[in-house]
Amino acid sequence: MDRLHEHWLTEGLIDFEYKKYVLLAYLQRVKQSFDRTELYPFMGDLVFHYRNLVAVRDNKQMLNQAFPRELSAESLRKLELTYKQIVEDDAVMRELESIIDYALPKFKSSLDEGSLIYDYVESQCEIAPIGLTSLYSREGYLFVTQPPERETQVFRYQVTFFEGSQEKARGLHTQHVATEPRSISNTYEQIKLRLIRTFTDLPNPSAYLILSRLQLPFQATLMPVAKRLLIKHISQAA
């Protein structure tokens, strides 16, 4: 799986036709992944690159700073880390602006396609508490199940907080703890009770089941959607 380099815009040959080829080849890989209902890691990549291009377009100083740098001959001789900019002429800047103007709608189109898939997958997932829910919901267990519902993947989760550009945001750290068979004699409630007996540092944990109506790529699609769904549910309940 070839992902687009973080500095694809300014590294290597700065030529419209070349960058167009690089971009279209990448977006073709994204399309193939989406056709398999595999959302990640490409969905996250698209968001990253789209936001970067918007920021670069709106801030020419950022574009200037984004160029890769090379050591000058004098610096090599003196072993000093001083840099000179590779590009300083207006023609290259105009070429970059053309690349950005071409790339932004392409990224937006792929993002829109991925968002439609994401929304559909989320609409096919249900979330429900298992047993009694603790008042402390920042730690607990996440059960994820999909057809044919013969087993469930059990994760221990912890909600984390980090400062975003404008507000405090929530993240979710998960650790896989078990793959449990599903049967009449092994219900979700019984699995939760065994977890409480095994992991005594969480004596009264919250536990949530996310059940998908669709069979999906687990790591590439279902798990990222399940994590976002759990964060949303906990945030609304807080």
VENLINCOR-V138102 format. One record per residue. N is the residue number from 1. RES is the residue in three letters. PHI is phi as a letter, one per 30 degrees, with the letter a starting at -180 (none if undefined). BURIAL is 1 if it has 16 or more other ideal C-beta (glycine too) atoms within 10 Angstrom, else 0. Layout:
N,RES,PHI,BURIAL ; N,RES,PHI,BURIAL
This chain:
1,MET,none,0 ; 2,ASP,c,0 ; 3,ARG,c,0 ; 4,LEU,d,1 ; 5,HIS,d,0 ; 6,GLU,e,0 ; 7,HIS,c,0 ; 8,TRP,d,1 ; 9,LEU,d,1 ; 10,THR,c,1 ; 11,GLU,c,0 ; 12,GLY,i,0 ; 13,LEU,d,0 ; 14,ILE,c,1 ; 15,ASP,b,0 ; 16,PHE,e,0 ; 17,GLU,d,0 ; 18,TYR,d,0 ; 19,LYS,d,1 ; 20,LYS,d,0 ; 21,TYR,d,0 ; 22,VAL,e,1 ; 23,LEU,d,1 ; 24,LEU,d,0 ; 25,ALA,d,0 ; 26,TYR,d,1 ; 27,LEU,d,1 ; 28,GLN,d,0 ; 29,ARG,d,0 ; 30,VAL,d,1 ; 31,LYS,d,0 ; 32,GLN,d,0 ; 33,SER,d,1 ; 34,PHE,d,1 ; 35,ASP,d,0 ; 36,ARG,c,0 ; 37,THR,h,1 ; 38,GLU,c,1 ; 39,LEU,d,1 ; 40,TYR,c,1 ; 41,PRO,d,0 ; 42,PHE,d,1 ; 43,MET,d,1 ; 44,GLY,d,0 ; 45,ASP,d,1 ; 46,LEU,d,1 ; 47,VAL,d,0 ; 48,PHE,d,0 ; 49,HIS,d,1 ; 50,TYR,d,1 ; 51,ARG,d,0 ; 52,ASN,d,1 ; 53,LEU,d,1 ; 54,VAL,d,0 ; 55,ALA,d,0 ; 56,VAL,d,1 ; 57,ARG,d,1 ; 58,ASP,d,0 ; 59,ASN,b,0 ; 60,LYS,d,0 ; 61,GLN,d,0 ; 62,MET,d,0 ; 63,LEU,d,1 ; 64,ASN,d,0 ; 65,GLN,d,0 ; 66,ALA,d,1 ; 67,PHE,d,1 ; 68,PRO,d,0 ; 69,ARG,b,0 ; 70,GLU,b,0 ; 71,LEU,d,0 ; 72,SER,d,0 ; 73,ALA,d,0 ; 74,GLU,d,0 ; 75,SER,d,0 ; 76,LEU,d,0 ; 77,ARG,d,0 ; 78,LYS,d,0 ; 79,LEU,h,0 ; 80,GLU,c,0 ; 81,LEU,c,0 ; 82,THR,c,0 ; 83,TYR,b,0 ; 84,LYS,b,0 ; 85,GLN,d,0 ; 86,ILE,d,0 ; 87,VAL,b,0 ; 88,GLU,b,0 ; 89,ASP,c,0 ; 90,ASP,d,0 ; 91,ALA,d,0 ; 92,VAL,d,0 ; 93,MET,d,0 ; 94,ARG,d,0 ; 95,GLU,d,1 ; 96,LEU,d,1 ; 97,GLU,d,0 ; 98,SER,d,0 ; 99,ILE,d,1 ; 100,ILE,d,1 ; 101,ASP,d,0 ; 102,TYR,d,0 ; 103,ALA,d,1 ; 104,LEU,e,1 ; 105,PRO,d,0 ; 106,LYS,d,1 ; 107,PHE,d,1 ; 108,LYS,d,0 ; 109,SER,d,0 ; 110,SER,d,1 ; 111,LEU,d,1 ; 112,ASP,d,0 ; 113,GLU,d,1 ; 114,GLY,d,1 ; 115,SER,d,0 ; 116,LEU,d,0 ; 117,ILE,d,1 ; 118,TYR,e,1 ; 119,ASP,d,0 ; 120,TYR,d,0 ; 121,VAL,e,1 ; 122,GLU,d,0 ; 123,SER,d,0 ; 124,GLN,c,0 ; 125,CYS,c,1 ; 126,GLU,c,0 ; 127,ILE,b,1 ; 128,ALA,b,0 ; 129,PRO,d,0 ; 130,ILE,c,1 ; 131,GLY,i,0 ; 132,LEU,d,0 ; 133,THR,c,0 ; 134,SER,d,1 ; 135,LEU,d,0 ; 136,TYR,c,0 ; 137,SER,c,1 ; 138,ARG,d,0 ; 139,GLU,b,0 ; 140,GLY,l,1 ; 141,TYR,b,1 ; 142,LEU,c,1 ; 143,PHE,c,1 ; 144,VAL,b,1 ; 145,THR,b,1 ; 146,GLN,b,1 ; 147,PRO,e,0 ; 148,PRO,d,0 ; 149,GLU,i,0 ; 150,ARG,d,0 ; 151,GLU,a,0 ; 152,THR,b,1 ; 153,GLN,c,1 ; 154,VAL,c,1 ; 155,PHE,b,1 ; 156,ARG,c,1 ; 157,TYR,b,1 ; 158,GLN,b,0 ; 159,VAL,d,1 ; 160,THR,c,0 ; 161,PHE,b,0 ; 162,PHE,b,0 ; 163,GLU,d,0 ; 164,GLY,d,0 ; 165,SER,d,0 ; 166,GLN,b,0 ; 167,GLU,a,0 ; 168,LYS,d,0 ; 169,ALA,c,0 ; 170,ARG,c,0 ; 171,GLY,b,0 ; 172,LEU,b,1 ; 173,HIS,c,0 ; 174,THR,b,1 ; 175,GLN,b,0 ; 176,HIS,d,0 ; 177,VAL,c,0 ; 178,ALA,a,1 ; 179,THR,c,0 ; 180,GLU,c,1 ; 181,PRO,d,0 ; 182,ARG,c,0 ; 183,SER,a,0 ; 184,ILE,d,0 ; 185,SER,c,0 ; 186,ASN,b,0 ; 187,THR,d,0 ; 188,TYR,d,1 ; 189,GLU,d,0 ; 190,GLN,d,0 ; 191,ILE,d,1 ; 192,LYS,d,1 ; 193,LEU,d,0 ; 194,ARG,d,0 ; 195,LEU,d,1 ; 196,ILE,d,0 ; 197,ARG,d,0 ; 198,THR,d,0 ; 199,PHE,c,0 ; 200,THR,d,0 ; 201,ASP,d,0 ; 202,LEU,c,1 ; 203,PRO,d,0 ; 204,ASN,b,0 ; 205,PRO,d,1 ; 206,SER,d,1 ; 207,ALA,b,1 ; 208,TYR,b,1 ; 209,LEU,c,1 ; 210,ILE,c,1 ; 211,LEU,c,1 ; 212,SER,c,1 ; 213,ARG,d,0 ; 214,LEU,c,0 ; 215,GLN,d,0 ; 216,LEU,b,1 ; 217,PRO,e,0 ; 218,PHE,d,0 ; 219,GLN,d,0 ; 220,ALA,d,1 ; 221,THR,b,1 ; 222,LEU,d,1 ; 223,MET,d,1 ; 224,PRO,e,1 ; 225,VAL,d,1 ; 226,ALA,d,1 ; 227,LYS,d,1 ; 228,ARG,d,0 ; 229,LEU,d,1 ; 230,LEU,d,1 ; 231,ILE,e,1 ; 232,LYS,d,0 ; 233,HIS,d,1 ; 234,ILE,d,1 ; 235,SER,d,0 ; 236,GLN,d,0 ; 237,ALA,d,0 ; 238,ALA,d,0
